């Protein structure tokens, strides 16, 4: 699919997707003869994962690291490298902590909104 379709499917801007390509987070799978980026369904799934990571406060470098480590979770070759497992657990704990913080912030926002009555 072309970048425009990917943008439409995800709600992201072309600029954001191009940036993710430029920094190596979501490199285009291929390019047309004219140089237009082409993406696959797997790229779409990768972008959805990136979008899920973004509100949790991970840096682009951390997201790239996680994307490189995540296949180990479903690796059928028995790859259970202790360092990989430990690093993924670190990211999981950070994501959980950030999620809990977001829940508290939403509760505070709900309370503020309720203070207007009605």
Secondary structure, 3 states (H helix, E strand, C coil): CEHHHHHHHHCCCHHHHHHHHHCCCCCCCEECCCCCEECCHHHHHHHHHHHHHHCCCCCHHHHHHHHHHHHHHCCCCCCCCHHHHHHHHHHHHHHHHHHHHHHHHHHHHHHHHHCCCC
